Each structure stands twice: as C-alpha cells, then as structure tokens.
Amino acid sequence: MPMPSNVFGASLSIKQCRNFAISDIEVLLFAIKQLKIKHFRLMSYWDEIETSEGVYNFSWLDAQVRTIAKHHGTITMCLGVRQPRWPESHWPEWTHSLTKQNRNQALCDFITATVNRYRHHISIVSWQLENEALLKNFGEAGDYDRSRLRQEFSLVKQLDPSRPIIMTTSTSWGIPMRKPIPDIIGFSLYRVTFNRGYRTSIYQPWVFKLRSFMINMIWGRSCFIHELQAEPWGPKNIWEMSTKEQSKSMSTDILKANLKVAKDTNLKQIDLWGLEWWYWCKQQKRDEVWQSVKKLIK
C-alpha cells in the first residue's frame, strides 16, 4: 500500500513581512492561490496586540484569519510570549516594570483574550503554546519558567478542551519527559545554518523517526515537522544579504535536499519556514525561488 502524501503548511509572521516591506495579506493570497497551501501557522504577538495594558487590537490578526477562512484554509494559532521570529520572546514594553507575578498574570490574561476571540472560528484547528518554550541559547529576553508553562497549558485546556495543543521541542534531539506533555509535538529541521561560519546538520531522518517512535510509545502522542528550513540563515538579516550570500544557505538544491530529509522521516505534516522570503523574492523578480517551492511541494 502506498504511503499517504505529505501535507505542507507554512508559517506567517507580520513582523517578518514588515522587515521585507511587504503586505501580510498579499503574502497569504500568494501562498493560497499560487502555491496552493491550505494550512498556516499564525502568530498572536503580544507586543503587537496589547501595546498598552488592557487595550487589545486584534485587527491585523483578524484580517489574516478572515483571509484564510475565506479560502477554506486551516490555522494553527500561536499563543504565549515566545513565538516565532526575532526576538523570539515578544514582551510588550509596559510589562518590563511589572513584578514577575503580575507579568505572568498579564500574560495569562492575554492568552485568555486570544483564545476566547478565536475559539469559535472553525478554521482554527489547533493551538501552539510557547514556541520552543525552554530553549535558552536563542533569542532575547527569555523567561524560562516551567511552572508558568504548566499554568498556561492548563489555562488553554480549560478555555478550549476541544482543540489539540501543540508544543515544540527546544532542541534537535531528545524527547520531552516532563510536564506539560502536549497533544502534538513539533520538531524543527534546519540543515544549513550560520554560526561563525556555515554548517550543515548531521541529523539524518532516522533520528526523527526514532524520536517520534519513542514519543508515541511513552506518551501516545503524534509528531510533525513544524519548521522546515526553506529560507536562508546567514551572517546578516536576509534583506541585508546579497543574493549570492543567501544562496549559501538556501537554494533550489538545498531546499530539495531539506525536503528529502523531511519526507524520509515519514512525518506527514511538514510546515515550511520562509514564506515571506519567497514572496519578497517574487517581488524582486527572482521567480526561481517560489517556482522551486511550488514544484517541490506539488
């Protein structure tokens, strides 16, 4: 019997869209209409939505949700302070003067407001709580508090017991052994990165197969790839790098190799990382980038 086909999704960050000076809604429509992507991970950045304490502005996120729903897509909504894209932890400025207890309560209030706003949308199929929550060596203004994480997890379960909660591993190896144990576990897969020089990952598909097998055996949970590298990772911000520099960590050949590794893990859900860059390249007449993505995920 043939294996079922992979399901490809993509992440969208309004902050990254601003970095590239592109419209987040245009990027979504490009992904839906040109690339035929139907599943998206959206960010509910706290510092974008609650810039003043107790005053919420969800208008830009509402527009993203409406756009996807209109085209019958599905959404994983990120929750919490730690969400994808730099600086990773997205604290509003006003929270810096709060005590830890009051800051944690403000975060729980924000999560409550977000879940209550979107839990009735049929397009929302899952929540992702605190991206790579306990990763200590990447990002700024981290707050690595497992007890708070457990509190957030219980809160989301109480607010919406019907949808699964996704959490993502903080490393490229190992399995979660301490609570909270989410309903679904996401792995990241980056192969060519820059850290005092370019490095190619040694991780092979069997590592991810073993991890997912152990997680299923111990916890009865399923796994997927929540971030598959499909954009450059170089010494500067992407928009500051030359095309030649970008190609050192992402090209058609590298993307093809990344996808092969991802598919060989036998994890069927694969969410790609780099949607904003693909559209930015399209705007710059570098059509080979997005055309390669379209061909490879077809």
Long-range contacts (C-beta under 8 A, 24 or more apart in sequence): 3-266, 4-268, 5-268, 6-262, 6-263, 6-268, 6-269, 6-270, 6-297, 7-39, 7-268, 7-269, 7-270, 8-37, 8-39, 8-270, 8-271, 8-272, 8-297, 9-37, 9-38, 9-39, 9-40, 9-41, 9-76, 9-269, 9-270, 9-271, 9-272, 10-35, 10-37, 10-39, 10-40, 10-41, 10-271, 10-272, 10-273, 10-274, 10-275, 11-40, 11-41, 11-42, 11-43, 11-84, 11-227, 11-271, 11-272, 11-273, 11-275, 12-40, 12-41, 12-42, 12-43, 12-64, 12-275, 12-276, 13-43, 13-84, 13-85, 13-276, 14-43, 14-45, 14-48, 14-60, 14-61, 14-64, 15-43, 15-45, 15-48, 15-85, 15-86, 16-85, 16-276, 17-276, 19-237, 19-239, 19-276, 20-238, 20-239, 20-276, 20-277, 20-279, 20-280, 22-276, 22-279, 22-280, 22-283, 24-60, 24-63, 24-64, 25-63, 25-64, 25-67, 26-279, 27-275, 27-276, 27-279, 28-64, 28-67, 28-68, 29-67, 30-278, 30-279, 30-282, 30-290, 31-275, 31-279, 32-67, 32-68, 32-71, 32-73, 34-290, 34-294, 35-278, 35-290, 35-293, 35-294, 35-297, 36-294, 36-298, 37-73, 37-275, 37-297, 38-71, 38-72, 38-73, 38-74, 39-73, 39-74, 39-75, 39-76, 39-125, 39-269, 39-271, 40-64, 40-68, 40-73, 40-74, 40-75, 40-76, 41-75, 41-76, 41-77, 41-78, 41-84, 41-128, 41-226, 41-271, 42-68, 42-75, 42-76, 42-77, 42-78, 43-78, 43-83, 43-84, 43-85, 44-77, 44-78, 44-79, 44-83, 44-114, 45-83, 45-90, 46-80, 46-81, 46-90, 46-91, 46-92, 46-107, 46-110, 47-90, 47-91, 47-92, 47-93, 48-90, 49-110, 49-114, 50-92, 50-110, 51-92, 51-93, 51-94, 52-94, 53-92, 53-94, 53-106, 56-110, 56-113, 58-114, 58-117, 65-118, 65-121, 65-123, 65-124, 68-123, 69-121, 69-122, 69-123, 73-123, 74-123, 74-124, 74-125, 75-121, 75-123, 75-124, 75-125, 76-124, 76-125, 76-126, 76-127, 76-128, 76-166, 77-114, 77-118, 77-124, 77-126, 77-127, 77-128, 78-127, 78-128, 78-131, 79-111, 79-114, 79-115, 79-127, 79-128, 79-129, 79-130, 79-152, 79-156, 80-107, 80-111, 80-129, 80-130, 80-131, 80-133, 80-152, 81-107, 81-130, 81-143, 82-130, 82-131, 82-132, 82-133, 82-139, 82-142, 83-130, 83-131, 84-131, 84-227, 84-273, 86-139, 86-140, 87-139, 87-140, 87-141, 88-131, 88-132, 88-135, 88-138, 88-139, 88-140, 88-142, 89-139, 89-140, 89-141, 89-142, 89-143, 91-141, 104-145, 104-148, 104-151, 107-148, 107-152, 108-151, 108-152, 108-155, 111-152, 111-155, 111-156, 112-155, 112-159, 115-156, 115-159, 115-160, 116-159, 119-159, 119-160, 119-163, 124-163, 125-163, 126-163, 126-164, 126-165, 126-166, 126-183, 126-184, 127-156, 127-160, 127-163, 127-164, 127-165, 127-166, 128-165, 128-166, 128-167, 128-168, 128-186, 128-226, 129-153, 129-156, 129-165, 129-166, 129-167, 129-182, 130-167, 131-168, 132-168, 132-169, 132-170, 132-188, 133-167, 133-168, 133-170, 134-170, 135-170, 135-171, 136-170, 146-178, 149-180, 150-179, 150-180, 153-180, 153-182, 154-180, 166-226, 168-226, 168-227, 172-201, 172-203, 172-207, 173-203, 173-207, 173-211, 174-211, 175-211, 175-214, 175-215, 175-218, 176-215, 176-219, 177-218, 181-219, 181-221, 182-221, 183-221, 184-221, 184-222, 184-223, 184-224, 185-215, 185-221, 185-222, 185-223, 185-224, 186-223, 186-224, 186-225, 186-226, 186-227, 186-271, 187-211, 187-212, 187-223, 187-224, 187-225, 187-226, 187-267, 188-225, 188-226, 188-227, 188-228, 189-225, 189-227, 189-228, 189-229, 189-258, 189-261, 189-262, 189-265, 190-227, 190-229, 190-233, 191-229, 191-254, 191-257, 191-258, 191-261, 192-229, 192-233, 192-248, 192-249, 192-250, 192-254, 193-229, 193-233, 193-249, 194-233, 194-234, 194-235, 194-249, 198-234, 198-248, 198-249, 203-261, 204-261, 205-261, 205-264, 205-265, 205-266, 208-265, 208-267, 209-265, 209-266, 212-265, 212-266, 212-267, 223-267, 224-267, 224-268, 224-269, 224-270, 224-271, 225-262, 225-265, 225-267, 225-269, 225-270, 225-271, 226-271, 227-271, 227-273, 228-258, 228-259, 228-262, 228-270, 228-271, 228-272, 228-273, 229-258, 229-273, 229-274, 230-255, 230-258, 230-272, 230-273, 230-274, 230-277, 230-278, 230-293, 231-273, 231-274, 231-276, 231-277, 231-278, 232-277, 238-277, 238-280, 239-280, 243-286, 250-274, 250-277, 252-288, 252-292, 255-292, 255-293, 255-296, 256-292, 256-296, 259-296, 259-297, 272-297
